[in-house]
Amino acid sequence: MAVLHECDKDRATKPVCGITLQVGPGSGSVDSSGPVRPARADCKIAGTIVCATTEMAVREALDSDFLYKCYVCDVFIRGGRSFRHHVRSRRHPMPIKCTVCDRGFYHLTSLTRHTVESHIENNLVDSTDDSDDNMEIGMGAADDEMDLGDGENLGEQDEENQHNRDVGAAGAGAMQGAALGQDALQEEENANQEGEAIDLVKTAASIVLTLRQCPGATSASIERCEEACFKMAEDVNSAATGKVKQFLIDNNLMDNPASEQLLKDLKIEDPFSQMRTIKQQLKFFSKEYGLVIPETKFLDYRIEYFLNSESGIYEPQQVPMTFESVSIQKTLTQILSNPKLKNLIMSESKSTDGILRSYLDGSRYTESELLQQFPHMIRINLFWDDLEVVNPLGSKTSIHKLAAFYFAIQNLPAVENSQLSSVHLVALAHSEDIREAGFDKVLAPLISELKKLESERGVKIPGEEPDRLRATLCCLCCDGLAAHDLIGLLGPGARHFCRICMISRPEFHANLNSIGARRTKAMFEEQLEEVRQDPRKSKEYGVKRECPLDVLKTFSSTTDSILDIFHVLLEGATQWILVLTLRSFISRKLVTVDEINGRLHSFNYGVTDIKNKPSSNLSLKTLMSYTKLKQTGSQVWCFLRIFGFLVPNVPDDDLHLKLLNLHQEICLIVFAEAVRQTDIDRMEILITEHHALFQQLYLQDLNQEAEAEEDADDPDLDPQEVEAPQHPALQAQPSKRVTPGNKLHEMKHFGEQIRQHGPLVKYWCARFEARHNIFVKYGSVCGNFINPPKTMAQMHQISTLGSILKTTLRSEDIESQSTQDVLCQNCTHSNLLMRMGVEATSMVSITRTVKVSGDIYRDGLFVLLDSRIPAFGVIQKIYLHQNNVFLVVSPWETLGFVRRYCAYQVNPSQSQALIVKQADLSSHRTFAPWRPWKLRETYLAPRTIIFPM
C-alpha cells in the first residue's frame, strides 16, 4: 500500500490538506474513481484534490513545451508563461483568438488551457525546430528554472524586435523596427536589463496615452497618477527583491557574482521620467510612435493694450498673431503606417451594380483626369468651423473663440469613418485673427503640401509598395455661413444667397421650386474680375474675393462645396416643418402641447433610439413665436420619425400631415448610404411636390428668426410680406413677419450633388462638429489661456495618437455581455447551428446583447431578412462562435408601407424560426417595434430607404 506524505515539495504530488492518504493496491496511480479505502471520512475528497493537482502538473508540463502562435503578431512562442507575457506586454485587444479553432478568450489562462486540452495534436511547429524566422523564444525569467551563472535573459529584446518589425518605419519620426533576421539569436544573448527597462517605459507610455484620451484629465492629475503608479511599482519591486535576496541567503548564493548582478538587475528606474511634462510627452511620442507635433506659424501683427506698471496707463503694443498647423503629409504617413488602414485604402473599389455608394460612383470622379490616372490616390474632405472653448455666457467668448480646420479620408469605409478618431486636425487659430489676416495665410501650409501630394511624382515615403504618397482635396464640408466665408461669397443673407446657382431672393419667394443659372468656375472668375474693377457689383453677384483652394487640381469651389444635410435639414427645414405642423394641429385643437410633451416622454423608443429621445420641453410660446426647437439634430431626426405615431387621430387627408410625410420620405433618401438613380429622380419629384405644398400652406407663416445666420440686411426683401395669422387662443402673442428660408432652396440641389459626389450622408458635418468636444472639455479644465490654439492642438494630437495605433478596426469589434458557454449539441437550436457549419462538440456562447461595429443586436429587436419584399424577423436568440454572430430569428409578415407613419406594418406569422449569420444580413441596422398612441398595430420605421442590394 502506497502512502503519500505532505513532505513532498513538488506541486504535482503535494496534498492540499495535511493528512496521510492511503491508496489501495493497484498500479500506483491516484484515481478518485478507483477502489480507495480511506483512513478518514474525508480522504476521498483529498484523493480528488491530489488527482486534480497531478492532472494540473501534467498539463503544465505539456504547457511548458507547447508552441503557441500569436494571432496578431504571427509569431510562435514556446511555453504558456512566455505566451501570456508576450500578449500582456504587447497589450493585444481582447478577446484573444485561438489560431486553430478561432475561438475567442478574455482570459489568457483559459486560452492556454484550452489549447493544451483541445489541440495537443495540432502542435503546428516541430518542437525541435528553433530556426523558424517567426519563432519567438520565451523569457528565461518566466521559466520554472533560472540559470544564475549565465545571467541570460532571452526573449525581451527579441519581442521588442518583433514588435518594431510589425509596426514598421512608415515615415520620419515613426517607430523604427529592427527586423528579426539571421542574427536574432545573437541579439537575444546580448539582451539584458536594458530590454526590460524599455518595456517598462512603453508600458508607462501606454498609461499616459490612455489618460490623455480623457480630455477632462489635467496635466497635474496625470502627473500625480504617474507618481502613484511608480510608487506602486517600487513597492512591488521591493517585495520581490526581498524574497529573491532571502532565497539567495537561504541557499548560500550571495557570494556568487551572478547573484550580485541579479540584485542589480532587479532595481528599476522611474519609467515615467521621460514623460512628466507635456514637452517631454510630445518628444517621446514623436520619437517612439511618430506623433505629428503641431507647428506654430506666423500670421500677422495686432495691437493690444497692456498696463504700464510705472505710469499706470494702458499702452499699445504690437503682438504677433500665430496659429497652429499640423502637417497633413506627416499625418497621412502615420495613418498609412497602420497596415490594416492602409489595406482598406488600397482595396477601395467602385460599385458594379449602378448603385451610388461613394465618391467613386459620382460624376466628379469620372471627370477627374488625376483620379483616373491614380485611382488609389487619397481623397481628402476638408471642414472648418468656429467653436467656443469657454463658458458661452461669460465675457471671454469672442476673445477665445477658435477656428478649427479638420480633414477626413474618403477612401476609408463608412464604418471606419464613423469614428471621431477618423477626423484629423489641420490647423487651429483664433477666429478674430483669421478675420483680420484672411484664410490665405492659414491655409498656405496645407495648400503647399497638397500641391506636392497631388503631383504626378507624389511624395516618397519609406516602407513597402506603394512608396509614393499621393493625395488631393475633393470636397469642402461646412455649414452655410462657413462655406460662404471660405469660398469668397457674401453671406446667406445677400441677394444671391445660393453658392451653387445665381437665383435671387425675389425669384425664390415667387416660386420655391425655381433654380437660377448654375455657378461655374469660369463664371466665378469673370464675376470676381468685375468686382475688382467695380466693388459695387459685389452685391449684384454675391462675390467678394477668390477662394484660396481653387489653385488645387481637383477642387472647384463652385462644384465641390457640399451642402450639409445636417444643417439644411435637421438644423433647418425639418425643424420648420415640425413647428409649423404642430402649430396647425394646436390651432385646430387636434392636439395640445401638454399632450405632445406627455407622449414624447412616454413613447417606447426602443434600445436603438433611446439615446435620441426628444426632450419634452415644447411650449406655446416656442411654437407660436419661433421656428426652432430646443433639440439637438439627432433628437429632431427622431422626432420627425415618430411624429405620426404621436398624432394617430389626425385624418390621413390632412394637408399639413401630408407635407410632413413628404418631408419624411425625402429624408429616407437623403440620409441613405446607398442610392439608385431612380431614388434620386423620385427624391427630386418629392421635393418639388413638398415645396409646392409648403408654398400653398405656409408661405406667409415662416418666422424670419428661423435662420439666425441669414439675418443680414437685405435690400430685396419681399415687399408682399404680411403679418402671420394668429391663433385665436394666443391673441397676446406678438405678430411676426415671416419669409421662406434659404434651406428650402438648397434642398433643390440635393439630386445634383448626389449624382456628382455620391450619398450626401458621407459628407455631413455632424461628426466633424462632434470633434469640437475634445476642445470644449479641455477648455473647461485648462488654466492656461495665454495661447489656447497651441495648448489645445498639442492635447488633440496626443489624445488621438492611441486611436491611430490601434491594431483592431471598428469593423472587427464584437462586444457581448453576460455570455454563457455551452456545447453546441446541448443548445436549444443545435440543429440550426449545425446547418451553419458549427460542429456538435464545439463550444458556443449564448448572449442577450451583442454589439457588432456599433450596431446593437438584442432579443426582441427586428432585423431585415429580405430587402426585396421587404421581410423582417424578430431576434429570439443570439449565439457567438469563432468570431461569428448567429441570430435565431422568427419571421414576421409584412403588410405594407404605411405613408402616414413612414413605416412598415408587420404582424406575427406561423413560420418556423430560422438562423442567419449577422454578416449575411441585407442591412446591419436593427429596428425597434413602434406602436401608434393607444393603438395595437406594430410598425418598423427605417431611417433610410430599403431596396434590393
HELIX and SHEET records of a PDB file:
HELIX    1   1 CYS A   43  ASP A   65  1                                  23    
HELIX    2   2 GLY A   80  ARG A   90  1                                  11    
HELIX    3   3 LEU A  108  SER A  118  1                                  11    
HELIX    4   4 ILE A  120  ASN A  122  5                                   3    
HELIX    5   5 GLY A  140  ALA A  142  5                                   3    
HELIX    6   6 GLU A  156  VAL A  167  1                                  12    
HELIX    7   7 ALA A  184  ASN A  190  1                                   7    
HELIX    8   8 GLN A  193  ARG A  212  1                                  20    
HELIX    9   9 SER A  219  ASP A  250  1                                  32    
HELIX   10  10 PRO A  257  ASP A  265  1                                   9    
HELIX   11  11 ILE A  278  TYR A  289  1                                  12    
HELIX   12  12 ILE A  328  LEU A  336  1                                   9    
HELIX   13  13 PRO A  339  MET A  346  1                                   8    
HELIX   14  14 TYR A  359  ASP A  361  5                                   3    
HELIX   15  15 SER A  363  GLU A  367  1                                   5    
HELIX   16  16 GLU A  369  GLN A  373  1                                   5    
HELIX   17  17 ALA A  414  ASN A  417  1                                   4    
HELIX   18  18 LEU A  420  SER A  422  5                                   3    
HELIX   19  19 SER A  431  ALA A  437  1                                   7    
HELIX   20  20 PHE A  439  LEU A  453  1                                  15    
HELIX   21  21 GLY A  480  ILE A  487  1                                   8    
HELIX   22  22 ARG A  505  ALA A  510  1                                   6    
HELIX   23  23 LYS A  521  GLN A  533  1                                  13    
HELIX   24  24 PRO A  535  LYS A  537  5                                   3    
HELIX   25  25 SER A  538  TYR A  541  1                                   4    
HELIX   26  26 PRO A  548  VAL A  551  5                                   4    
HELIX   27  27 ILE A  565  ILE A  565  1                                   1    
HELIX   28  28 PHE A  566  ALA A  573  3                                   8    
HELIX   29  29 THR A  574  SER A  587  1                                  14    
HELIX   30  30 VAL A  593  SER A  602  1                                  10    
HELIX   31  31 ILE A  610  ASN A  612  5                                   3    
HELIX   32  32 LEU A  620  SER A  625  1                                   6    
HELIX   33  33 GLY A  633  LEU A  646  1                                  14    
HELIX   34  34 LEU A  655  VAL A  670  1                                  16    
HELIX   35  35 GLN A  677  TYR A  698  1                                  22    
HELIX   36  36 GLN A  704  ALA A  706  5                                   3    
HELIX   37  37 ALA A  708  GLU A  710  5                                   3    
HELIX   38  38 PRO A  728  LEU A  730  5                                   3    
HELIX   39  39 ASN A  742  GLU A  746  1                                   5    
HELIX   40  40 MET A  747  HIS A  749  5                                   3    
HELIX   41  41 PHE A  750  HIS A  757  1                                   8    
HELIX   42  42 LEU A  760  TYR A  763  5                                   4    
HELIX   43  43 ALA A  766  ALA A  770  1                                   5    
HELIX   44  44 ASN A  773  VAL A  781  1                                   9    
HELIX   45  45 PRO A  788  ILE A  804  1                                  17    
HELIX   46  46 ARG A  810  GLU A  812  5                                   3    
HELIX   47  47 CYS A  824  ASN A  826  5                                   3    
HELIX   48  48 SER A  830  ARG A  835  1                                   6    
HELIX   49  49 GLN A  918  ASP A  920  5                                   3    
SHEET    1   A 2 ALA A   2  LEU A   4  0                                        
SHEET    2   A 2 LEU A  21  VAL A  23 -1                                        
SHEET    1   B 3 LEU A  67  CYS A  70  0                                        
SHEET    2   B 3 VAL A  75  ARG A  78 -1                                        
SHEET    3   B 3 MET A 135  GLU A 136  1                                        
SHEET    1   C 2 ILE A  96  LYS A  97  0                                        
SHEET    2   C 2 GLY A 104  PHE A 105 -1                                        
SHEET    1   D 7 GLU A 295  LEU A 307  0                                        
SHEET    2   D 7 TYR A 314  SER A 325 -1                                        
SHEET    3   D 7 HIS A 424  HIS A 430 -1                                        
SHEET    4   D 7 LEU A 402  ILE A 409 -1                                        
SHEET    5   D 7 ILE A 378  LEU A 387 -1                                        
SHEET    6   D 7 ALA A 471  CYS A 477  1                                        
SHEET    7   D 7 SER A 561  ILE A 562  1                                        
SHEET    1   E 2 VAL A 459  LYS A 460  0                                        
SHEET    2   E 2 ARG A 468  LEU A 469 -1                                        
SHEET    1   F 3 ILE A 814  GLN A 817  0                                        
SHEET    2   F 3 THR A 849  VAL A 852 -1                                        
SHEET    3   F 3 ASP A 855  ARG A 858 -1                                        
SHEET    1   G 5 GLN A 820  LEU A 823  0                                        
SHEET    2   G 5 MET A 843  THR A 847 -1                                        
SHEET    3   G 5 ALA A 871  HIS A 881 -1                                        
SHEET    4   G 5 PHE A 862  ASP A 866 -1                                        
SHEET    5   G 5 THR A 926  PHE A 927 -1                                        
SHEET    1   H 6 GLN A 820  LEU A 823  0                                        
SHEET    2   H 6 MET A 843  THR A 847 -1                                        
SHEET    3   H 6 ALA A 871  HIS A 881 -1                                        
SHEET    4   H 6 ASN A 884  VAL A 898 -1                                        
SHEET    5   H 6 ALA A 903  PRO A 908 -1                                        
SHEET    6   H 6 THR A 938  LEU A 940 -1                                        
SHEET    1   I 5 GLN A 820  LEU A 823  0                                        
SHEET    2   I 5 MET A 843  THR A 847 -1                                        
SHEET    3   I 5 ALA A 871  HIS A 881 -1                                        
SHEET    4   I 5 ASN A 884  VAL A 898 -1                                        
SHEET    5   I 5 LEU A 914  LYS A 917 -1                                        
END                                                                             
